[in-house]
Amino acid sequence: MKTQAGPQVRLYGIANCSTVKRARAWLAAQGVDAAFHDFKKAGLPEAELSAWLDALGWQRLLNRAGTTWRRLDDAQRAAVVDRAGAERLMRAAPSVIKRPVVRWGDGSFSVGFDADDWAARLAAGR
């Protein structure tokens, strides 16, 4: 299934993240030329974070399984009880955001890599 989505698909993450690497390779294998934004190098796009939180919710966006979360002290973790607390943490430590975040051609968002979901989105022209 070759699809040319061009820059309509934008992937956000960190280049050395293994999940981001797998996701980028999968998109390339599907013929999708997705734009990539490395928020560790290029910074966290402020307006995009608000859109991600609106679309996905802070609970889905917050990566509690990653090393960044595990390295936080108890007080920092305890402060994340709502969107405002999660957003403050994500702005201060973007690596705590689950990756990759994808903005699809239709303007919708997804987080994490799920080949079946992504294939369905591409097939639907999203």
N, CA, C and O atoms as CSV, one atom per row, in Angstrom:
chain,resi,resn,atom,element,x,y,z
A,1,MET,N,N,0.847,-1.175,0.000
A,1,MET,CA,C,0.000,0.000,0.000
A,1,MET,C,C,0.891,1.237,0.000
A,1,MET,O,O,1.433,1.597,1.045
A,2,LYS,N,N,1.050,1.874,-1.110
A,2,LYS,CA,C,1.852,3.092,-1.191
A,2,LYS,C,C,0.916,4.294,-1.104
A,2,LYS,O,O,-0.048,4.410,-1.861
A,3,THR,N,N,1.218,5.165,-0.182
A,3,THR,CA,C,0.424,6.365,0.027
A,3,THR,C,C,1.365,7.545,0.044
A,3,THR,O,O,2.425,7.473,0.665
A,4,GLN,N,N,1.017,8.612,-0.609
A,4,GLN,CA,C,1.835,9.804,-0.549
A,4,GLN,C,C,1.064,10.866,0.207
A,4,GLN,O,O,0.215,11.556,-0.358
A,5,ALA,N,N,1.366,10.992,1.485
A,5,ALA,CA,C,0.678,11.970,2.310
A,5,ALA,C,C,1.457,13.268,2.410
A,5,ALA,O,O,0.922,14.272,2.881
A,6,GLY,N,N,2.707,13.270,1.979
A,6,GLY,CA,C,3.510,14.478,2.017
A,6,GLY,C,C,3.579,15.068,3.413
A,6,GLY,O,O,3.503,14.352,4.411
A,7,PRO,N,N,3.722,16.372,3.468
A,7,PRO,CA,C,3.882,17.017,4.762
A,7,PRO,C,C,2.582,17.120,5.557
A,7,PRO,O,O,2.568,17.709,6.638
A,8,GLN,N,N,1.505,16.563,5.044
A,8,GLN,CA,C,0.249,16.581,5.783
A,8,GLN,C,C,0.373,15.797,7.083
A,8,GLN,O,O,-0.326,16.097,8.051
A,9,VAL,N,N,1.238,14.815,7.120
A,9,VAL,CA,C,1.474,14.043,8.332
A,9,VAL,C,C,2.696,14.634,9.016
A,9,VAL,O,O,3.764,14.757,8.417
A,10,ARG,N,N,2.522,14.996,10.276
A,10,ARG,CA,C,3.647,15.567,11.040
A,10,ARG,C,C,3.829,14.747,12.298
A,10,ARG,O,O,2.896,14.564,13.080
A,11,LEU,N,N,5.038,14.257,12.483
A,11,LEU,CA,C,5.383,13.410,13.611
A,11,LEU,C,C,6.243,14.205,14.584
A,11,LEU,O,O,7.227,14.831,14.189
A,12,TYR,N,N,5.866,14.175,15.855
A,12,TYR,CA,C,6.589,14.884,16.906
A,12,TYR,C,C,7.181,13.861,17.856
A,12,TYR,O,O,6.529,12.883,18.220
A,13,GLY,N,N,8.422,14.096,18.253
A,13,GLY,CA,C,9.051,13.180,19.186
A,13,GLY,C,C,10.502,13.541,19.387
A,13,GLY,O,O,10.909,14.691,19.223
A,14,ILE,N,N,11.268,12.542,19.743
A,14,ILE,CA,C,12.703,12.679,19.970
A,14,ILE,C,C,13.392,11.672,19.055
A,14,ILE,O,O,13.045,10.491,19.050
A,15,ALA,N,N,14.357,12.138,18.289
A,15,ALA,CA,C,14.967,11.314,17.240
A,15,ALA,C,C,15.567,10.010,17.765
A,15,ALA,O,O,15.520,8.999,17.065
A,16,ASN,N,N,16.122,10.001,18.961
A,16,ASN,CA,C,16.769,8.772,19.436
A,16,ASN,C,C,15.823,7.854,20.206
A,16,ASN,O,O,16.265,6.832,20.733
A,17,CYS,N,N,14.542,8.187,20.285
A,17,CYS,CA,C,13.546,7.327,20.931
A,17,CYS,C,C,13.287,6.101,20.040
A,17,CYS,O,O,13.017,6.248,18.849
A,18,SER,N,N,13.369,4.911,20.610
A,18,SER,CA,C,13.208,3.698,19.807
A,18,SER,C,C,11.819,3.604,19.177
A,18,SER,O,O,11.694,3.126,18.050
A,19,THR,N,N,10.792,4.040,19.864
A,19,THR,CA,C,9.438,3.996,19.297
A,19,THR,C,C,9.315,4.980,18.138
A,19,THR,O,O,8.680,4.672,17.129
A,20,VAL,N,N,9.905,6.140,18.271
A,20,VAL,CA,C,9.891,7.132,17.190
A,20,VAL,C,C,10.652,6.583,15.989
A,20,VAL,O,O,10.212,6.753,14.852
A,21,LYS,N,N,11.767,5.937,16.220
A,21,LYS,CA,C,12.531,5.337,15.117
A,21,LYS,C,C,11.691,4.301,14.376
A,21,LYS,O,O,11.653,4.294,13.145
A,22,ARG,N,N,11.013,3.419,15.130
A,22,ARG,CA,C,10.149,2.407,14.503
A,22,ARG,C,C,9.010,3.061,13.724
A,22,ARG,O,O,8.683,2.633,12.618
A,23,ALA,N,N,8.414,4.091,14.300
A,23,ALA,CA,C,7.299,4.780,13.650
A,23,ALA,C,C,7.747,5.454,12.352
A,23,ALA,O,O,7.063,5.362,11.332
A,24,ARG,N,N,8.879,6.121,12.393
A,24,ARG,CA,C,9.385,6.781,11.188
A,24,ARG,C,C,9.728,5.770,10.102
A,24,ARG,O,O,9.456,6.002,8.924
A,25,ALA,N,N,10.325,4.649,10.497
A,25,ALA,CA,C,10.651,3.597,9.530
A,25,ALA,C,C,9.378,3.019,8.919
A,25,ALA,O,O,9.326,2.759,7.717
A,26,TRP,N,N,8.358,2.819,9.742
A,26,TRP,CA,C,7.086,2.264,9.258
A,26,TRP,C,C,6.455,3.222,8.257
A,26,TRP,O,O,6.007,2.799,7.191
A,27,LEU,N,N,6.415,4.512,8.593
A,27,LEU,CA,C,5.846,5.494,7.663
A,27,LEU,C,C,6.613,5.508,6.349
A,27,LEU,O,O,6.006,5.547,5.279
A,28,ALA,N,N,7.930,5.477,6.417
A,28,ALA,CA,C,8.742,5.472,5.194
A,28,ALA,C,C,8.451,4.233,4.357
A,28,ALA,O,O,8.383,4.312,3.130
A,29,ALA,N,N,8.278,3.089,5.016
A,29,ALA,CA,C,7.975,1.846,4.293
A,29,ALA,C,C,6.611,1.908,3.608
A,29,ALA,O,O,6.374,1.210,2.622
A,30,GLN,N,N,5.720,2.742,4.132
A,30,GLN,CA,C,4.401,2.911,3.529
A,30,GLN,C,C,4.403,3.978,2.436
A,30,GLN,O,O,3.381,4.223,1.794
A,31,GLY,N,N,5.557,4.608,2.232
A,31,GLY,CA,C,5.663,5.661,1.230
A,31,GLY,C,C,5.177,7.016,1.723
A,31,GLY,O,O,4.889,7.903,0.918
A,32,VAL,N,N,5.083,7.182,3.035
A,32,VAL,CA,C,4.605,8.439,3.609
A,32,VAL,C,C,5.803,9.305,3.970
A,32,VAL,O,O,6.660,8.913,4.762
A,33,ASP,N,N,5.843,10.481,3.378
A,33,ASP,CA,C,6.909,11.433,3.665
A,33,ASP,C,C,6.414,12.357,4.777
A,33,ASP,O,O,5.897,13.442,4.510
A,34,ALA,N,N,6.575,11.923,6.009
A,34,ALA,CA,C,6.081,12.687,7.160
A,34,ALA,C,C,7.130,13.690,7.614
A,34,ALA,O,O,8.313,13.365,7.713
A,35,ALA,N,N,6.688,14.899,7.888
A,35,ALA,CA,C,7.581,15.904,8.472
A,35,ALA,C,C,7.848,15.488,9.916
A,35,ALA,O,O,6.965,14.963,10.593
A,36,PHE,N,N,9.072,15.728,10.379
A,36,PHE,CA,C,9.440,15.341,11.736
A,36,PHE,C,C,9.877,16.555,12.538
A,36,PHE,O,O,10.679,17.366,12.075
A,37,HIS,N,N,9.342,16.669,13.742
A,37,HIS,CA,C,9.725,17.737,14.665
A,37,HIS,C,C,10.323,17.090,15.903
A,37,HIS,O,O,9.620,16.434,16.671
A,38,ASP,N,N,11.612,17.274,16.092
A,38,ASP,CA,C,12.317,16.743,17.259
A,38,ASP,C,C,12.206,17.792,18.358
A,38,ASP,O,O,12.896,18.811,18.316
A,39,PHE,N,N,11.338,17.548,19.345
A,39,PHE,CA,C,11.128,18.583,20.340
A,39,PHE,C,C,12.235,18.660,21.377
A,39,PHE,O,O,12.231,19.556,22.221
A,40,LYS,N,N,13.173,17.744,21.325
A,40,LYS,CA,C,14.349,17.876,22.187
A,40,LYS,C,C,15.322,18.883,21.577
A,40,LYS,O,O,15.972,19.643,22.294
A,41,LYS,N,N,15.416,18.881,20.241
A,41,LYS,CA,C,16.337,19.795,19.554
A,41,LYS,C,C,15.662,21.104,19.138
A,41,LYS,O,O,16.250,22.176,19.276
A,42,ALA,N,N,14.446,21.020,18.638
A,42,ALA,CA,C,13.756,22.204,18.110
A,42,ALA,C,C,12.832,22.857,19.123
A,42,ALA,O,O,12.261,23.912,18.847
A,43,GLY,N,N,12.677,22.251,20.280
A,43,GLY,CA,C,11.802,22.807,21.303
A,43,GLY,C,C,10.382,22.282,21.183
A,43,GLY,O,O,9.960,21.791,20.136
A,44,LEU,N,N,9.680,22.398,22.257
A,44,LEU,CA,C,8.289,21.955,22.304
A,44,LEU,C,C,7.409,23.023,21.671
A,44,LEU,O,O,7.421,24.167,22.126
A,45,PRO,N,N,6.652,22.688,20.642
A,45,PRO,CA,C,5.784,23.696,20.024
A,45,PRO,C,C,4.613,24.012,20.964
A,45,PRO,O,O,3.745,23.172,21.198
A,46,GLU,N,N,4.608,25.228,21.491
A,46,GLU,CA,C,3.652,25.628,22.523
A,46,GLU,C,C,2.196,25.427,22.101
A,46,GLU,O,O,1.419,24.816,22.835
A,47,ALA,N,N,1.823,25.934,20.930
A,47,ALA,CA,C,0.436,25.824,20.480
A,47,ALA,C,C,0.055,24.364,20.243
A,47,ALA,O,O,-1.078,23.961,20.504
A,48,GLU,N,N,0.997,23.585,19.752
A,48,GLU,CA,C,0.710,22.173,19.496
A,48,GLU,C,C,0.423,21.430,20.795
A,48,GLU,O,O,-0.484,20.599,20.838
A,49,LEU,N,N,1.177,21.713,21.854
A,49,LEU,CA,C,0.942,21.026,23.126
A,49,LEU,C,C,-0.488,21.239,23.592
A,49,LEU,O,O,-1.134,20.292,24.041
A,50,SER,N,N,-0.991,22.449,23.494
A,50,SER,CA,C,-2.375,22.713,23.890
A,50,SER,C,C,-3.355,21.909,23.036
A,50,SER,O,O,-4.337,21.370,23.547
A,51,ALA,N,N,-3.084,21.833,21.742
A,51,ALA,CA,C,-3.950,21.055,20.842
A,51,ALA,C,C,-3.892,19.572,21.184
A,51,ALA,O,O,-4.917,18.891,21.164
A,52,TRP,N,N,-2.693,19.063,21.500
A,52,TRP,CA,C,-2.552,17.653,21.879
A,52,TRP,C,C,-3.349,17.364,23.142
A,52,TRP,O,O,-4.059,16.362,23.226
A,53,LEU,N,N,-3.223,18.252,24.123
A,53,LEU,CA,C,-3.942,18.055,25.385
A,53,LEU,C,C,-5.450,18.084,25.157
A,53,LEU,O,O,-6.180,17.288,25.747
A,54,ASP,N,N,-5.924,19.001,24.303
A,54,ASP,CA,C,-7.353,19.075,23.995
A,54,ASP,C,C,-7.836,17.793,23.329
A,54,ASP,O,O,-8.881,17.250,23.689
A,55,ALA,N,N,-7.066,17.314,22.353
A,55,ALA,CA,C,-7.496,16.163,21.550
A,55,ALA,C,C,-7.299,14.826,22.251
A,55,ALA,O,O,-8.137,13.932,22.127
A,56,LEU,N,N,-6.203,14.682,22.984
A,56,LEU,CA,C,-5.826,13.380,23.519
A,56,LEU,C,C,-6.041,13.240,25.022
A,56,LEU,O,O,-6.194,12.132,25.537
A,57,GLY,N,N,-6.051,14.360,25.712
A,57,GLY,CA,C,-6.154,14.316,27.168
A,57,GLY,C,C,-4.788,14.142,27.806
A,57,GLY,O,O,-3.916,13.469,27.259
A,58,TRP,N,N,-4.612,14.750,28.958
A,58,TRP,CA,C,-3.296,14.723,29.606
A,58,TRP,C,C,-2.910,13.330,30.065
A,58,TRP,O,O,-1.724,13.000,30.090
A,59,GLN,N,N,-3.886,12.499,30.433
A,59,GLN,CA,C,-3.568,11.153,30.918
A,59,GLN,C,C,-2.939,10.304,29.818
A,59,GLN,O,O,-2.005,9.546,30.084
A,60,ARG,N,N,-3.435,10.418,28.591
A,60,ARG,CA,C,-2.868,9.653,27.471
A,60,ARG,C,C,-1.521,10.194,27.028
A,60,ARG,O,O,-0.661,9.443,26.568
A,61,LEU,N,N,-1.343,11.492,27.169
A,61,LEU,CA,C,-0.132,12.137,26.687
A,61,LEU,C,C,1.048,11.987,27.648
A,61,LEU,O,O,2.204,12.028,27.228
A,62,LEU,N,N,0.759,11.816,28.918
A,62,LEU,CA,C,1.805,11.715,29.937
A,62,LEU,C,C,2.373,10.299,29.973
A,62,LEU,O,O,1.638,9.329,30.158
A,63,ASN,N,N,3.684,10.191,29.795
A,63,ASN,CA,C,4.346,8.887,29.786
A,63,ASN,C,C,4.855,8.575,31.193
A,63,ASN,O,O,5.940,9.009,31.581
A,64,ARG,N,N,4.069,7.825,31.942
A,64,ARG,CA,C,4.448,7.449,33.308
A,64,ARG,C,C,5.350,6.222,33.342
A,64,ARG,O,O,5.804,5.817,34.412
A,65,ALA,N,N,5.615,5.626,32.183
A,65,ALA,CA,C,6.463,4.432,32.135
A,65,ALA,C,C,7.907,4.756,31.760
A,65,ALA,O,O,8.782,3.894,31.851
A,66,GLY,N,N,8.156,5.985,31.344
A,66,GLY,CA,C,9.479,6.342,30.852
A,66,GLY,C,C,10.463,6.728,31.943
A,66,GLY,O,O,10.097,6.929,33.101
A,67,THR,N,N,11.721,6.825,31.540
A,67,THR,CA,C,12.775,7.157,32.504
A,67,THR,C,C,12.639,8.573,33.037
A,67,THR,O,O,12.993,8.825,34.189
A,68,THR,N,N,12.139,9.502,32.238
A,68,THR,CA,C,11.981,10.878,32.724
A,68,THR,C,C,11.022,10.909,33.910
A,68,THR,O,O,11.303,11.556,34.919
A,69,TRP,N,N,9.893,10.213,33.793
A,69,TRP,CA,C,8.923,10.145,34.890
A,69,TRP,C,C,9.544,9.470,36.121
A,69,TRP,O,O,9.387,9.943,37.247
A,70,ARG,N,N,10.232,8.386,35.890
A,70,ARG,CA,C,10.815,7.645,37.017
A,70,ARG,C,C,11.884,8.461,37.745
A,70,ARG,O,O,12.112,8.261,38.938
A,71,ARG,N,N,12.530,9.367,37.038
A,71,ARG,CA,C,13.574,10.195,37.653
A,71,ARG,C,C,13.023,11.386,38.428
A,71,ARG,O,O,13.763,12.031,39.171
A,72,LEU,N,N,11.743,11.685,38.267
A,72,LEU,CA,C,11.146,12.793,39.003
A,72,LEU,C,C,11.070,12.446,40.483
A,72,LEU,O,O,10.936,11.278,40.849
A,73,ASP,N,N,11.156,13.461,41.329
A,73,ASP,CA,C,10.999,13.189,42.752
A,73,ASP,C,C,9.510,13.052,43.081
A,73,ASP,O,O,8.651,13.389,42.266
A,74,ASP,N,N,9.222,12.562,44.262
A,74,ASP,CA,C,7.837,12.303,44.660
A,74,ASP,C,C,6.971,13.552,44.590
A,74,ASP,O,O,5.810,13.473,44.188
A,75,ALA,N,N,7.512,14.698,44.972
A,75,ALA,CA,C,6.740,15.945,44.950
A,75,ALA,C,C,6.375,16.337,43.513
A,75,ALA,O,O,5.261,16.799,43.264
A,76,GLN,N,N,7.300,16.158,42.572
A,76,GLN,CA,C,7.012,16.479,41.172
A,76,GLN,C,C,5.917,15.564,40.625
A,76,GLN,O,O,5.011,16.022,39.928
A,77,ARG,N,N,6.002,14.291,40.938
A,77,ARG,CA,C,4.968,13.354,40.475
A,77,ARG,C,C,3.622,13.660,41.122
A,77,ARG,O,O,2.584,13.600,40.463
A,78,ALA,N,N,3.639,13.986,42.409
A,78,ALA,CA,C,2.399,14.265,43.140
A,78,ALA,C,C,1.703,15.521,42.620
A,78,ALA,O,O,0.490,15.663,42.774
A,79,ALA,N,N,2.453,16.426,42.011
A,79,ALA,CA,C,1.873,17.667,41.493
A,79,ALA,C,C,1.077,17.449,40.211
A,79,ALA,O,O,0.366,18.351,39.767
A,80,VAL,N,N,1.184,16.275,39.616
A,80,VAL,CA,C,0.491,15.997,38.357
A,80,VAL,C,C,-0.821,15.269,38.670
A,80,VAL,O,O,-0.897,14.040,38.661
A,81,VAL,N,N,-1.846,16.076,38.945
A,81,VAL,CA,C,-3.158,15.519,39.285
A,81,VAL,C,C,-4.243,15.991,38.326
A,81,VAL,O,O,-5.379,15.520,38.384
A,82,ASP,N,N,-3.889,16.927,37.443
A,82,ASP,CA,C,-4.857,17.466,36.499
A,82,ASP,C,C,-4.119,17.999,35.270
A,82,ASP,O,O,-2.894,17.923,35.182
A,83,ARG,N,N,-4.884,18.535,34.335
A,83,ARG,CA,C,-4.290,19.028,33.096
A,83,ARG,C,C,-3.247,20.107,33.362
A,83,ARG,O,O,-2.175,20.089,32.756
A,84,ALA,N,N,-3.541,21.040,34.250
A,84,ALA,CA,C,-2.614,22.142,34.509
A,84,ALA,C,C,-1.280,21.627,35.035
A,84,ALA,O,O,-0.225,22.079,34.592
A,85,GLY,N,N,-1.317,20.689,35.970
A,85,GLY,CA,C,-0.084,20.124,36.512
A,85,GLY,C,C,0.687,19.347,35.465
A,85,GLY,O,O,1.913,19.435,35.391
A,86,ALA,N,N,-0.037,18.581,34.653
A,86,ALA,CA,C,0.616,17.818,33.585
A,86,ALA,C,C,1.233,18.746,32.549
A,86,ALA,O,O,2.343,18.505,32.073
A,87,GLU,N,N,0.516,19.802,32.202
A,87,GLU,CA,C,1.032,20.739,31.203
A,87,GLU,C,C,2.289,21.447,31.710
A,87,GLU,O,O,3.246,21.620,30.954
A,88,ARG,N,N,2.296,21.852,32.969
A,88,ARG,CA,C,3.498,22.480,33.543
A,88,ARG,C,C,4.690,21.531,33.454
A,88,ARG,O,O,5.789,21.934,33.073
A,89,LEU,N,N,4.461,20.261,33.810
A,89,LEU,CA,C,5.541,19.283,33.751
A,89,LEU,C,C,6.003,19.053,32.316
A,89,LEU,O,O,7.206,18.990,32.062
A,90,MET,N,N,5.073,18.928,31.378
A,90,MET,CA,C,5.428,18.691,29.975
A,90,MET,C,C,6.220,19.852,29.390
A,90,MET,O,O,7.127,19.643,28.585
A,91,ARG,N,N,5.884,21.064,29.786
A,91,ARG,CA,C,6.628,22.230,29.303
A,91,ARG,C,C,8.032,22.265,29.905
A,91,ARG,O,O,8.990,22.651,29.236
A,92,ALA,N,N,8.146,21.863,31.160
A,92,ALA,CA,C,9.448,21.867,31.840
A,92,ALA,C,C,10.318,20.688,31.421
A,92,ALA,O,O,11.541,20.812,31.349
A,93,ALA,N,N,9.692,19.539,31.143
A,93,ALA,CA,C,10.426,18.313,30.798
A,93,ALA,C,C,9.704,17.608,29.648
A,93,ALA,O,O,8.993,16.630,29.882
A,94,PRO,N,N,9.871,18.086,28.409
A,94,PRO,CA,C,9.143,17.507,27.270
A,94,PRO,C,C,9.351,16.007,27.088
A,94,PRO,O,O,8.516,15.347,26.469
A,95,SER,N,N,10.432,15.458,27.606
A,95,SER,CA,C,10.679,14.022,27.459
A,95,SER,C,C,9.645,13.174,28.179
A,95,SER,O,O,9.585,11.962,27.971
A,96,VAL,N,N,8.830,13.793,29.022
A,96,VAL,CA,C,7.790,13.054,29.735
A,96,VAL,C,C,6.541,12.850,28.857
A,96,VAL,O,O,5.593,12.179,29.265
A,97,ILE,N,N,6.554,13.432,27.656
A,97,ILE,CA,C,5.440,13.255,26.719
A,97,ILE,C,C,5.593,11.915,26.009
A,97,ILE,O,O,6.662,11.592,25.490
A,98,LYS,N,N,4.519,11.145,25.994
A,98,LYS,CA,C,4.534,9.864,25.280
A,98,LYS,C,C,4.773,10.137,23.798
A,98,LYS,O,O,4.275,11.115,23.241
A,99,ARG,N,N,5.545,9.250,23.174
A,99,ARG,CA,C,5.935,9.473,21.786
A,99,ARG,C,C,5.632,8.258,20.917
A,99,ARG,O,O,5.537,7.126,21.391
A,100,PRO,N,N,5.485,8.543,19.627
A,100,PRO,CA,C,5.378,9.835,18.978
A,100,PRO,C,C,3.957,10.392,19.056
A,100,PRO,O,O,2.988,9.656,19.242
A,101,VAL,N,N,3.865,11.701,18.910
A,101,VAL,CA,C,2.575,12.349,18.702
A,101,VAL,C,C,2.508,12.628,17.214
A,101,VAL,O,O,3.472,13.118,16.624
A,102,VAL,N,N,1.368,12.316,16.604
A,102,VAL,CA,C,1.223,12.509,15.157
A,102,VAL,C,C,0.008,13.388,14.888
A,102,VAL,O,O,-1.079,13.166,15.422
A,103,ARG,N,N,0.227,14.396,14.039
A,103,ARG,CA,C,-0.886,15.174,13.495
A,103,ARG,C,C,-1.109,14.653,12.085
A,103,ARG,O,O,-0.246,14.771,11.216
A,104,TRP,N,N,-2.294,14.072,11.877
A,104,TRP,CA,C,-2.636,13.463,10.597
A,104,TRP,C,C,-3.170,14.519,9.639
A,104,TRP,O,O,-3.465,15.643,10.047
A,105,GLY,N,N,-3.291,14.160,8.382
A,105,GLY,CA,C,-3.733,15.082,7.343
A,105,GLY,C,C,-5.082,15.715,7.592
A,105,GLY,O,O,-5.343,16.820,7.118
A,106,ASP,N,N,-5.947,15.034,8.331
A,106,ASP,CA,C,-7.277,15.578,8.618
A,106,ASP,C,C,-7.295,16.455,9.868
A,106,ASP,O,O,-8.347,16.951,10.271
A,107,GLY,N,N,-6.124,16.642,10.477
A,107,GLY,CA,C,-6.043,17.475,11.674
A,107,GLY,C,C,-6.203,16.716,12.977
A,107,GLY,O,O,-6.066,17.302,14.051
A,108,SER,N,N,-6.491,15.422,12.904
A,108,SER,CA,C,-6.616,14.625,14.126
A,108,SER,C,C,-5.227,14.262,14.646
A,108,SER,O,O,-4.229,14.382,13.936
A,109,PHE,N,N,-5.187,13.814,15.903
A,109,PHE,CA,C,-3.933,13.449,16.545
A,109,PHE,C,C,-3.987,12.015,17.054
A,109,PHE,O,O,-5.052,11.473,17.348
A,110,SER,N,N,-2.810,11.425,17.148
A,110,SER,CA,C,-2.670,10.137,17.835
A,110,SER,C,C,-1.373,10.200,18.621
A,110,SER,O,O,-0.500,11.025,18.351
A,111,VAL,N,N,-1.263,9.310,19.602
A,111,VAL,CA,C,-0.039,9.246,20.397
A,111,VAL,C,C,0.369,7.787,20.509
A,111,VAL,O,O,-0.475,6.903,20.651
A,112,GLY,N,N,1.677,7.543,20.442
A,112,GLY,CA,C,2.184,6.179,20.450
A,112,GLY,C,C,2.164,5.609,19.044
A,112,GLY,O,O,1.587,6.199,18.130
A,113,PHE,N,N,2.790,4.474,18.883
A,113,PHE,CA,C,2.853,3.838,17.572
A,113,PHE,C,C,2.010,2.575,17.572
A,113,PHE,O,O,2.248,1.651,18.350
A,114,ASP,N,N,1.020,2.548,16.689
A,114,ASP,CA,C,0.138,1.396,16.518
A,114,ASP,C,C,-0.036,1.192,15.015
A,114,ASP,O,O,-0.818,1.896,14.376
A,115,ALA,N,N,0.690,0.232,14.453
A,115,ALA,CA,C,0.706,0.028,12.996
A,115,ALA,C,C,-0.694,-0.199,12.439
A,115,ALA,O,O,-1.007,0.312,11.364
A,116,ASP,N,N,-1.545,-0.949,13.138
A,116,ASP,CA,C,-2.901,-1.211,12.628
A,116,ASP,C,C,-3.721,0.076,12.558
A,116,ASP,O,O,-4.397,0.333,11.562
A,117,ASP,N,N,-3.659,0.885,13.620
A,117,ASP,CA,C,-4.378,2.149,13.631
A,117,ASP,C,C,-3.845,3.074,12.540
A,117,ASP,O,O,-4.618,3.706,11.821
A,118,TRP,N,N,-2.531,3.146,12.423
A,118,TRP,CA,C,-1.942,4.017,11.425
A,118,TRP,C,C,-2.302,3.578,10.007
A,118,TRP,O,O,-2.578,4.418,9.151
A,119,ALA,N,N,-2.299,2.273,9.755
A,119,ALA,CA,C,-2.666,1.768,8.431
A,119,ALA,C,C,-4.114,2.141,8.114
A,119,ALA,O,O,-4.425,2.522,6.986
A,120,ALA,N,N,-4.989,2.033,9.097
A,120,ALA,CA,C,-6.403,2.398,8.896
A,120,ALA,C,C,-6.531,3.891,8.612
A,120,ALA,O,O,-7.317,4.295,7.755
A,121,ARG,N,N,-5.771,4.703,9.320
A,121,ARG,CA,C,-5.814,6.151,9.082
A,121,ARG,C,C,-5.338,6.482,7.665
A,121,ARG,O,O,-5.948,7.301,6.978
A,122,LEU,N,N,-4.253,5.846,7.232
A,122,LEU,CA,C,-3.750,6.098,5.892
A,122,LEU,C,C,-4.736,5.619,4.830
A,122,LEU,O,O,-4.935,6.286,3.815
A,123,ALA,N,N,-5.347,4.470,5.067
A,123,ALA,CA,C,-6.313,3.929,4.107
A,123,ALA,C,C,-7.536,4.844,3.995
A,123,ALA,O,O,-8.142,4.955,2.930
A,124,ALA,N,N,-7.885,5.487,5.090
A,124,ALA,CA,C,-9.038,6.392,5.105
A,124,ALA,C,C,-8.660,7.788,4.581
A,124,ALA,O,O,-9.512,8.671,4.482
A,125,GLY,N,N,-7.385,7.972,4.250
A,125,GLY,CA,C,-6.945,9.252,3.736
A,125,GLY,C,C,-6.739,10.299,4.798
A,125,GLY,O,O,-6.798,11.496,4.518
A,126,ARG,N,N,-6.495,9.852,6.032
A,126,ARG,CA,C,-6.327,10.793,7.128
A,126,ARG,C,C,-4.872,11.033,7.337
A,126,ARG,O,O,-4.494,11.802,8.221
